[in-house]
Amino acid sequence: RPPNAFMLYRSHMLKSRGNADPEKRQQNLSRIAGQLWRAMSKEDRAVWHKKAAEVQAAHCAKYPGYKF
């Protein structure tokens, strides 16, 4: 199943932070990512929605009969 825009953003956020954040619990990391996501402008979120559409198109090309 291809990731949605928020999941792509969350993954990018965690990779970009590296070891800067001592928090290791996924629940708290997801909460922080959600707060940052909601604080983003629509234009910034549109970038992630575009990336998600690209990932979905690649997934559809690789697995043409896939259904969730």
C-alpha positions in Angstrom: 0.0 0.0 0.0 1.5 3.3 -1.0 1.9 5.9 1.8 -0.3 9.0 1.9 1.0 12.6 2.1 1.2 12.7 5.9 3.1 9.4 6.1 5.7 10.7 3.6 6.0 13.9 5.5 6.4 12.0 8.8 9.0 9.7 7.4 11.0 12.7 6.0 10.7 14.6 9.3 12.1 11.7 11.3 15.0 11.2 8.9 15.8 14.9 8.8 15.8 15.2 12.6 18.3 12.4 13.0 19.4 12.1 16.6 18.5 15.8 17.4 15.4 14.7 19.2 15.9 12.4 22.3 12.3 11.2 22.0 12.2 7.6 20.7 8.6 6.6 21.3 6.7 6.4 18.0 3.5 7.6 19.6 5.1 10.9 20.7 6.9 11.3 17.4 3.7 10.9 15.5 2.0 13.5 17.8 4.7 16.0 17.1 4.6 15.3 13.3 0.8 15.8 13.4 1.2 19.1 15.1 3.8 20.3 12.6 1.6 19.0 9.7 -1.5 20.9 10.9 0.6 24.1 11.3 1.8 23.9 7.7 0.4 26.1 5.0 -1.7 24.6 2.3 1.0 25.3 -0.2 3.6 23.3 1.8 1.1 20.5 2.2 0.4 20.5 -1.5 4.1 19.5 -2.1 3.6 16.4 0.0 0.3 15.6 -1.7 2.0 15.8 -5.1 4.8 13.5 -3.9 2.1 11.0 -2.6 0.4 11.1 -6.0 3.7 10.3 -7.6 4.4 7.4 -5.3 0.8 6.1 -5.8 1.3 6.3 -9.6 4.5 4.3 -9.4 2.8 1.8 -7.1 -0.1 1.4 -9.6 2.4 0.9 -12.4 4.3 -1.8 -10.4 1.2 -3.6 -9.1 -1.6 -2.9 -11.7 -4.3 -5.1 -10.1 -3.7 -4.1 -6.4 -6.7 -3.3 -4.3 -6.8 -2.3 -0.7 
